[in-house]
Amino acid sequence: MKKLFTLLLLTTSMICFGQNKNFLKEVSGINFYGVDYSAAKVFGAAEAPEEFRIAFARINRLFITEAKKYDVSKKLKVKVNEISLNAVDKVNQDIDLSQLMTTSADYTLSEQDIKRVVEALPIQSEPGIGLVIIAKLLNKAEAYGSYQVVFFNTETKEIVEDWATGGKAKGFGLRNYWAGSIHKVIDNL
């Protein structure tokens, strides 16, 4: 039953994800900020919360060190003006580790939660469109990471478009395992 539910959720999220990309035709370029784990929860994992904080920083570095594999520009067919990881590095470093783990596999973020995460990003206020991937639940029991892909006005932090999505986690080691889910999210862009 859980596998059927996960498959249904995955299929639905892929359908929803591809529906609203038309607005990108009017966008000349975006600023990409990486993956924000500040509101994420981890379910069913044996690793310590501090290990996750280190892995989160290392996952974001993949957008620089393995740029061809983690190329959001290619998948979105829009120019990325800048990859700036400083904002997500800051909020990810400030995660309250005592709140990272959860005993609920049903954890998700509301629209208000997503809005608060975007508003908390410490970025310069300038005209343009930003893109951030917000992690919601890293479910080790299901080997699945759920995320929200969010496009926002970098001047006002108003959300322009956002899509719920996720990906199967796979790979050896904590960083690679959860980076596998991010890679799947990017593939689905």
Disulfide bonds with the S-S distance in Angstrom:
none
